[in-house]
Amino acid sequence: QLETLEQEEQEHLELRAQPVEKRTHMVSHHHGMTVTKTLREGEAEPQCWSFSYSRDELQGLMLEGASLLLLRVLACRWAVPPGLVFPAIDTKGHLCTSSY
């Protein structure tokens, strides 16, 4: 019964004279999970978006770290069960599905 309690992702790009920084912070709480995305381009003020998802929507959620671990296990077993689909969160912070 593993569960992600909190996850932080950070991406920093140096594009010409204007750096871009993207951050994603996900935190679990008793109602579900909140995802906060922050984007900062150059010296501009950061833009923030926040999304909340209920526990029912996230049943079986597969975040990036868990997905990498699952891929390694499947590779060691040389088998992927048919129809293996999990809820996931895309790069924009929206709920989507991930299939293997």
Helices and strands as residue ranges (DSSP letters): E 6-15, E 18-29, E 32-41, E 47-54, H 64-77, E 85-89, E 95-99
